[in-house]
Amino acid sequence: MDAHISLKTYIKNNPKAIGKVVDYNAGTDRLFSLDFTAANIELTTAIITDTQKFSDWVRNKLKANNCRYGIGGYMEHRTIYAVSSHFDTEDEPRRLHLGVDIWGDAGTSVYTPFDGKVHSFQDNNILGDYGPAIILQHNLDGLTLYSLYGHLSRKSLEGLAIGQPVSKNQQIATLGNNLENGQWPPHLHFQLMFDMEGKHGDYPGVCKYSEKEKYRMNIPDPGLVLGF
């Protein structure tokens, strides 16, 4: 069976097996959709290239709209990656976002939505990269699924070990500040993969637009798990 179909079937048949990724109360918490495409002309280069100004912009948007988190990004073609050469390649820049971002305060708790184990972790300490990241491995009735958590605090990596078991709804990390998380406004990059392709502690969270279908085959919509 196609992995995407298997995941949807598992989620439909086992709703109680899925936990949270962040604390969220559907009855009281509001989410603000953040647009990082070229259509958002309010987000100028001067803001994007200044980490503190960018962080203030996100924080003010959430406050003004009385929202606990900002959210968005799956398969979004973003212009903000022009700030770092990390996303440049000779033939085509990487601009297509592959995960879902949850924008909130530094120190926000991050949880695993499934039982599983630690696959790998590392500090991807490059401008624009994940900074500290954790990747977990899950077995969902025979379907192998990996979950990636990027832009964490460095403290989140302390005491981790490959193969270490984790349980649904277990706190595994906190969001990093903009000095440790790849120099972004505090947020979580949450992404799912069926195949790690031999990678450890890292997996592309942004790809070339021309590679969209290739990555879509391996990366299901995280919204299936988030349930926002």
Rosetta silent file (secondary structure, phi, psi, omega in degrees, C-alpha in Angstrom):
SEQUENCE: MDAHISLKTYIKNNPKAIGKVVDYNAGTDRLFSLDFTAANIELTTAIITDTQKFSDWVRNKLKANNCRYGIGGYMEHRTIYAVSSHFDTEDEPRRLHLGVDIWGDAGTSVYTPFDGKVHSFQDNNILGDYGPAIILQHNLDGLTLYSLYGHLSRKSLEGLAIGQPVSKNQQIATLGNNLENGQWPPHLHFQLMFDMEGKHGDYPGVCKYSEKEKYRMNIPDPGLVLGF
SCORE:     score description
SCORE:     0.000 S_00000001
   1 L     0.000  143.552  176.288    0.000    0.000    0.000 S_00000001
   2 L   -56.016  136.395 -175.794    1.145    3.562   -0.725 S_00000001
   3 H   -60.628  -37.894  179.008    2.808    5.059    2.370 S_00000001
   4 H   -62.414  -43.455  179.083    0.628    8.175    2.251 S_00000001
   5 H   -66.276  -40.213  179.584   -2.524    6.071    2.212 S_00000001
   6 H   -61.305  -41.098  179.782   -1.156    3.860    4.999 S_00000001
   7 H   -65.731  -45.856  179.465   -0.503    6.918    7.180 S_00000001
   8 H   -61.706  -39.842  179.539   -3.970    8.374    6.589 S_00000001
   9 H   -65.254  -42.962  179.259   -5.528    4.977    7.332 S_00000001
  10 H   -61.573  -45.969 -178.862   -3.545    4.611   10.549 S_00000001
  11 H   -63.050  -40.978  179.598   -4.534    8.093   11.733 S_00000001
  12 H   -65.458  -40.010 -174.924   -8.195    7.453   10.893 S_00000001
  13 H   -86.359  -16.532 -175.743   -8.238    4.080   12.657 S_00000001
  14 L  -132.161   56.348 -175.993   -6.102    5.035   15.678 S_00000001
  15 H   -59.808  -30.675 -178.034   -7.025    8.594   16.710 S_00000001
  16 H   -78.150  -10.167  179.433   -6.069    7.958   20.340 S_00000001
  17 H   -84.681   -4.112 -176.664   -2.557    6.903   19.319 S_00000001
  18 L  -106.941  124.417  179.876   -1.783   10.465   18.179 S_00000001
  19 L  -102.480 -155.213 -176.162   -0.622   13.018   20.715 S_00000001
  20 L  -102.719  160.699  173.745    0.371   16.669   20.609 S_00000001
  21 L  -107.001  -36.763  171.455    3.389   18.470   19.180 S_00000001
  22 L  -136.253  162.606  174.471    2.827   21.689   21.151 S_00000001
  23 L   -66.643  127.212 -177.097    0.343   22.615   23.866 S_00000001
  24 L  -156.468  127.521  177.497   -2.816   23.672   22.083 S_00000001
  25 L  -113.614  109.882 -175.982   -6.437   24.009   23.164 S_00000001
  26 L   -60.451  -23.644 -177.901   -8.745   24.134   20.155 S_00000001
  27 L   -80.654  -26.164 -175.059  -11.410   25.799   22.254 S_00000001
  28 L  -122.748  -27.146 -176.232   -9.355   28.738   23.462 S_00000001
  29 L   -88.562  135.300  178.352   -6.130   29.031   21.428 S_00000001
  30 L  -107.057  148.981  178.829   -6.102   30.887   18.136 S_00000001
  31 E  -115.102  141.784  178.670   -3.676   30.341   15.259 S_00000001
  32 E  -113.537  124.614  179.864   -2.458   33.013   12.866 S_00000001
  33 E   -78.422  118.451 -179.252   -1.582   32.012    9.310 S_00000001
  34 L  -101.703  128.692 -177.554    1.767   33.541    8.368 S_00000001
  35 L  -104.254  118.301  178.830    2.521   34.059    4.676 S_00000001
  36 L  -114.624   28.424  175.499    6.190   34.049    3.672 S_00000001
  37 L   -92.424  178.059  179.046    5.673   34.106   -0.090 S_00000001
  38 L   -63.780  -17.139 -179.654    6.292   37.044   -2.421 S_00000001
  39 L   -68.228  -21.427 -179.264    2.633   37.999   -1.901 S_00000001
  40 L   -88.132   86.068 -176.426    3.469   39.322    1.570 S_00000001
  41 L   -76.727  -12.072  177.188    4.802   42.755    0.612 S_00000001
  42 L   -69.831  -29.646 -177.408    4.706   43.897    4.241 S_00000001
  43 L   -87.054   92.463 -174.490    7.653   41.637    5.029 S_00000001
  44 L   -82.859  165.138  176.981   10.498   43.685    3.568 S_00000001
  45 H   -59.681  -36.564  179.772   14.104   42.672    3.008 S_00000001
  46 H   -61.694  -34.003  178.388   15.115   45.053    5.800 S_00000001
  47 H   -76.938  -47.737 -175.202   12.974   43.043    8.239 S_00000001
  48 H   -62.467  -36.296 -175.499   13.939   39.584    6.993 S_00000001
  49 L   -83.601   -4.716  176.499   17.676   40.268    7.100 S_00000001
  50 L  -113.803  106.593 -172.978   17.589   41.540   10.690 S_00000001
  51 H   -55.429  -41.271 -178.332   16.886   38.614   13.011 S_00000001
  52 H   -69.285  -42.008  177.898   15.630   40.789   15.849 S_00000001
  53 H   -63.440  -40.169  178.702   13.367   42.875   13.599 S_00000001
  54 H   -63.727  -43.793  178.731   12.019   39.677   12.034 S_00000001
  55 H   -62.428  -42.600  179.173   11.391   38.193   15.495 S_00000001
  56 H   -64.094  -38.484 -179.583    9.623   41.388   16.602 S_00000001
  57 H   -62.223  -46.912  179.045    7.493   41.353   13.438 S_00000001
  58 H   -63.551  -46.970 -178.855    6.279   37.811   14.106 S_00000001
  59 H   -59.997  -42.367 -179.179    5.679   38.488   17.804 S_00000001
  60 H   -67.586  -35.268  177.219    3.705   41.660   17.054 S_00000001
  61 H   -62.815  -44.130 -178.852    1.560   39.866   14.476 S_00000001
  62 H   -67.213  -42.240 -178.893    0.595   37.210   17.000 S_00000001
  63 H   -65.467  -44.226 -177.844   -0.056   39.747   19.740 S_00000001
  64 H   -64.318  -28.854 -178.366   -2.140   42.037   17.539 S_00000001
  65 L  -102.466    8.370  177.758   -4.323   39.126   16.450 S_00000001
  66 L    53.521   47.259 -177.878   -4.515   37.572   19.927 S_00000001
  67 L  -115.099  140.655 -179.900   -3.036   34.304   18.665 S_00000001
  68 L   -74.812  -38.874 -178.593   -0.950   31.817   20.629 S_00000001
  69 E  -134.522  152.247  164.353    0.932   30.517   17.590 S_00000001
  70 E   -96.642  151.179 -176.133    1.670   31.431   14.012 S_00000001
  71 E  -149.459  152.779  174.798    1.431   28.537   11.595 S_00000001
  72 E   147.638  177.416  169.023    1.973   27.599    7.982 S_00000001
  73 L   122.586  -20.048 -175.096    4.465   26.594    5.390 S_00000001
  74 L   -62.925  119.589 -178.787    3.803   23.106    3.985 S_00000001
  75 L    58.609   32.253  177.275    4.785   23.234    0.295 S_00000001
  76 E   -90.580  131.510  178.875    4.901   27.036    0.485 S_00000001
  77 E   -86.578  103.926 -169.502    7.175   28.764   -2.055 S_00000001
  78 L  -102.214  143.043  176.194    9.023   31.217    0.177 S_00000001
  79 L   -93.165  -14.662 -173.027   11.079   34.283   -0.622 S_00000001
  80 H   -67.912  -15.757 -177.225   12.594   34.606    2.875 S_00000001
  81 H   -76.945   -3.655  175.870   15.341   32.064    2.140 S_00000001
  82 H   -67.199  -10.811 -177.297   17.174   34.609    0.025 S_00000001
  83 H   -74.664  -16.727 -175.258   18.717   35.852    3.300 S_00000001
  84 L  -132.154  135.474  176.770   21.142   32.913    3.504 S_00000001
  85 H   -67.875  -11.478  178.382   23.517   31.342    0.996 S_00000001
  86 H   -57.372  -26.928 -176.147   22.664   28.061    2.731 S_00000001
  87 H  -100.577    6.444 -178.253   19.672   27.809    0.365 S_00000001
  88 L   -96.165  139.900  171.272   21.534   28.679   -2.845 S_00000001
  89 L  -131.338  166.677 -174.212   22.675   26.189   -5.464 S_00000001
  90 L   -64.058  -39.759 -173.704   24.311   26.804   -8.814 S_00000001
  91 L   -94.578  -33.121 -175.348   21.320   25.947  -11.005 S_00000001
  92 L  -159.454  128.775 -179.939   18.267   26.769   -8.858 S_00000001
  93 L   -71.293  153.845  175.907   17.812   28.177   -5.348 S_00000001
  94 E   -87.377  122.237 -176.996   15.946   26.189   -2.697 S_00000001
  95 E  -138.255   -9.930 -174.911   12.732   28.006   -1.809 S_00000001
  96 E   -91.487  118.219 -175.191   10.003   25.353   -1.329 S_00000001
  97 E   -82.792  131.030 -170.336    9.244   24.718    2.351 S_00000001
  98 L  -102.890  -11.791 -179.629    8.631   21.058    3.190 S_00000001
  99 L  -114.801 -168.484  170.885    7.409   21.154    6.788 S_00000001
 100 E  -113.321  132.894  176.523    4.972   23.119    8.913 S_00000001
 101 E   -97.406  138.467  174.454    6.287   25.949   11.064 S_00000001
 102 E  -120.720  107.483 -174.963    4.763   26.726   14.446 S_00000001
 103 E   -92.214  127.119 -179.039    5.860   30.209   15.535 S_00000001
 104 L  -159.715 -161.970 -176.686    5.800   30.974   19.245 S_00000001
 105 L   -81.012  146.109  170.305    7.924   32.041   22.182 S_00000001
 106 L   -57.040  139.916 -177.542   11.422   30.738   22.848 S_00000001
 107 L    93.119   -8.252  177.351   11.163   28.093   25.558 S_00000001
 108 L   -58.671  135.102 -178.402    7.828   26.753   24.272 S_00000001
 109 E   -71.776  142.215  178.263    7.546   23.024   25.025 S_00000001
 110 E  -122.615  136.040 -175.769    7.738   20.526   22.150 S_00000001
 111 E  -124.043  162.591  171.806    6.314   17.008   22.377 S_00000001
 112 L   -95.397  131.844 -178.179    6.337   13.817   20.331 S_00000001
 113 L   -82.731   -7.216 -179.625    2.919   12.853   18.954 S_00000001
 114 L  -134.530  156.586  165.224    3.782    9.136   18.716 S_00000001
 115 L   -63.947  151.832  178.861    5.605    6.461   20.657 S_00000001
 116 E   173.086 -150.665  179.218    9.000    5.816   19.142 S_00000001
 117 E  -150.179  161.083  178.426   12.735    6.248   19.607 S_00000001
 118 E   -73.365  120.279  176.038   15.467    8.774   18.939 S_00000001
 119 E   -83.376  -47.478 -177.959   16.813    8.249   15.438 S_00000001
 120 E  -171.029  168.967  178.834   19.426   11.037   15.492 S_00000001
 121 E  -163.618  153.211  173.785   20.135   14.604   16.563 S_00000001
 122 E  -171.780  163.567  176.135   22.688   17.354   15.979 S_00000001
 123 E   -95.798  104.008  178.576   23.270   21.087   16.088 S_00000001
 124 E   -86.113   74.530 -168.016   23.077   22.306   12.485 S_00000001
 125 L   -85.525   71.215  177.458   24.761   25.552   13.441 S_00000001
 126 L  -133.042  142.863  177.764   24.702   27.471   10.145 S_00000001
 127 L   -52.587  122.630  177.928   22.895   30.735    9.370 S_00000001
 128 L    91.760  -13.862 -178.032   19.433   29.804    8.122 S_00000001
 129 L   -83.383 -171.482 -176.609   19.719   26.113    9.040 S_00000001
 130 L   -70.271  -21.819 -164.566   17.823   24.189   11.749 S_00000001
 131 E    63.786 -145.985  178.003   20.241   24.856   14.575 S_00000001
 132 E   -61.821  131.139 -179.397   19.577   22.063   17.117 S_00000001
 133 E  -138.357  146.065  176.892   17.381   19.355   15.580 S_00000001
 134 E  -125.333  136.777  176.162   15.974   16.035   16.761 S_00000001
 135 E  -121.987  127.166  179.560   14.684   13.238   14.520 S_00000001
 136 E  -109.367  153.779  177.534   12.493   10.475   15.934 S_00000001
 137 E  -117.232  134.342 -176.906   11.562    7.123   14.417 S_00000001
 138 E  -128.383  148.815  174.319    8.090    5.611   14.813 S_00000001
 139 E  -116.773  108.955 -177.037    6.497    2.284   13.930 S_00000001
 140 E  -107.171   86.292 -177.889    2.815    2.720   13.104 S_00000001
 141 L    52.289   45.654  177.648    1.487   -0.808   12.648 S_00000001
 142 L    95.657  -14.196  176.564    4.404   -1.677   10.392 S_00000001
 143 E   -89.487  121.541  176.961    4.682    1.732    8.700 S_00000001
 144 E   -84.930  127.841  179.277    7.982    3.446    9.480 S_00000001
 145 E  -134.093  138.111  176.774    7.603    7.189    9.948 S_00000001
 146 E  -112.054  142.296  175.538   10.205    9.754   10.977 S_00000001
 147 E  -122.405  134.881 -176.987    9.430   13.091   12.622 S_00000001
 148 E  -115.256  137.379 -179.649   11.836   16.036   12.575 S_00000001
 149 E  -126.397  110.821 -176.243   11.924   18.921   15.056 S_00000001
 150 E  -115.485  160.604  179.287   14.124   21.860   14.056 S_00000001
 151 L    72.184   41.235 -178.221   15.138   25.232   15.556 S_00000001
 152 E   -88.712  175.377  172.988   15.298   23.896   19.105 S_00000001
 153 L   -78.766  151.543  178.298   17.227   25.107   22.131 S_00000001
 154 H   -63.998  -29.619  178.797   20.726   23.668   22.572 S_00000001
 155 H   -61.418  -26.524 -177.958   19.600   22.410   25.956 S_00000001
 156 H   -63.510  -23.424 -177.534   17.176   20.104   24.106 S_00000001
 157 H   -87.491  -11.160 -176.936   20.079   17.972   22.872 S_00000001
 158 L   -68.621  132.854  175.627   21.523   17.354   26.324 S_00000001
 159 L    79.105    3.326  179.196   21.265   13.775   27.570 S_00000001
 160 L   -78.471  152.823  175.774   19.909   12.366   24.305 S_00000001
 161 L  -143.905  139.597  177.114   21.048    8.994   22.979 S_00000001
 162 L   -60.211  132.788 -178.406   20.358    7.251   19.681 S_00000001
 163 L    89.977   -7.302 -179.911   17.757    4.541   20.242 S_00000001
 164 L   -61.412  127.945 -178.596   16.413    6.198   23.395 S_00000001
 165 E   -71.882  148.060  174.224   12.678    5.426   23.681 S_00000001
 166 E  -132.263  153.229 -178.293   10.083    8.201   23.677 S_00000001
 167 L  -118.653  150.164  176.857    6.383    8.061   24.478 S_00000001
 168 L   -48.360  133.306  179.044    3.394    9.859   23.003 S_00000001
 169 L    72.133   10.337  175.183    2.975   13.336   24.555 S_00000001
 170 L   -77.693  132.062  175.143    6.458   13.220   26.122 S_00000001
 171 E   -69.732  126.071 -178.206    8.193   16.587   26.148 S_00000001
 172 E  -114.728  -13.337 -173.786   11.333   16.179   24.053 S_00000001
 173 E  -168.302  176.361  169.191   12.529   19.758   23.554 S_00000001
 174 E  -134.026  156.437  178.494   11.914   23.489   23.796 S_00000001
 175 E   -69.216  139.395  178.181   12.060   26.157   21.112 S_00000001
 176 L   -83.846  161.582  174.288   15.394   27.915   20.795 S_00000001
 177 L   -84.823  174.923 -173.059   15.967   31.644   20.771 S_00000001
 178 L   -75.625    1.831  175.133   17.204   33.468   17.683 S_00000001
 179 L   -94.562  -14.882 -175.131   20.832   33.240   18.784 S_00000001
 180 L  -124.693   -8.098 -171.100   20.880   29.426   18.780 S_00000001
 181 L  -103.875   25.147 -175.823   18.193   28.282   16.345 S_00000001
 182 L    91.289   10.388  178.475   19.824   29.168   13.018 S_00000001
 183 L    65.727   50.915  174.359   19.088   32.881   13.591 S_00000001
 184 L  -119.447  160.385  167.316   15.344   32.746   12.978 S_00000001
 185 L   -57.163  143.613 -177.588   12.423   34.100   14.986 S_00000001
 186 L   -53.498  126.509  177.177   11.591   31.386   17.558 S_00000001
 187 E  -168.309  165.976  174.919    9.571   28.611   15.948 S_00000001
 188 E  -107.691  128.677  167.969    9.379   24.872   15.423 S_00000001
 189 E   -95.062  112.705 -178.700    9.958   23.305   12.030 S_00000001
 190 E  -111.934  126.566 -174.406    7.928   20.083   12.183 S_00000001
 191 E  -144.392  146.911  177.925    8.296   17.629    9.328 S_00000001
 192 E  -115.443  144.202  176.682    7.448   14.008    8.562 S_00000001
 193 E  -140.410  146.491  173.590    9.391   11.605    6.322 S_00000001
 194 L   -88.764  -27.330 -175.642    8.930    7.991    5.283 S_00000001
 195 L  -137.815  126.264  178.325   12.617    7.534    4.348 S_00000001
 196 L   -82.090   -8.593  177.146   15.654    9.276    5.883 S_00000001
 197 L    54.045   36.027  176.690   17.740    8.390    2.834 S_00000001
 198 L    79.862    2.029 -177.089   20.722    7.583    5.044 S_00000001
 199 L   -85.779  153.980  179.886   20.799   11.018    6.687 S_00000001
 200 L  -137.204  130.117  177.393   21.328   11.595   10.414 S_00000001
 201 L    73.393    2.331 -176.071   20.530   14.686   12.475 S_00000001
 202 L  -163.888  146.259  170.453   19.418   16.524    9.364 S_00000001
 203 L  -157.885  140.213 -176.539   17.064   16.210    6.407 S_00000001
 204 L   -51.800  131.081  174.862   16.171   18.934    3.876 S_00000001
 205 L  -107.028   -4.156  179.199   13.374   21.172    5.071 S_00000001
 206 E  -142.625  136.760 -179.645   13.536   23.287    1.929 S_00000001
 207 E  -133.720  173.123  172.837   13.992   22.089   -1.647 S_00000001
 208 E   -68.784  145.408 -179.749   14.163   23.344   -5.219 S_00000001
 209 H   -61.595  -32.808 -178.955   10.736   23.937   -6.715 S_00000001
 210 H   -67.313  -15.901 -179.429   11.641   21.586   -9.562 S_00000001
 211 H  -101.332   13.463 -174.399   12.016   18.773   -6.984 S_00000001
 212 H   -54.268  -51.111 -175.721    8.561   19.312   -5.467 S_00000001
 213 H   -68.246  -34.982  177.818    7.001   16.013   -6.572 S_00000001
 214 H   -59.885  -47.731 -178.339   10.081   14.006   -5.609 S_00000001
 215 H   -75.492  -31.077  178.554    9.972   15.305   -2.046 S_00000001
 216 H   -61.417  -31.413  178.406    6.181   15.192   -1.808 S_00000001
 217 H   -63.845  -31.418 -175.953    6.398   11.415   -2.270 S_00000001
 218 H  -100.155  -14.838 -172.317    8.539   11.139    0.872 S_00000001
 219 L  -123.532   99.622  177.822    7.077   13.962    2.972 S_00000001
 220 L   -73.287  165.422  179.498    3.403   13.787    3.957 S_00000001
 221 L   -67.493  117.018  179.144    1.481   16.826    5.145 S_00000001
 222 L   -61.074  -18.049  178.495    2.308   17.347    8.856 S_00000001
 223 H   -60.892  -24.135  177.014   -1.186   18.753    9.235 S_00000001
 224 H   -59.520  -33.909 -177.784   -2.435   15.160    9.291 S_00000001
 225 H   -92.931  -39.386 -175.745   -0.772   14.798   12.693 S_00000001
 226 H   -65.277  -40.945  176.860   -1.081   18.345   14.030 S_00000001
 227 L    65.556   24.656  179.047   -4.857   18.432   13.651 S_00000001
 228 L   -70.079    0.000    0.000   -5.021   22.221   13.932 S_00000001
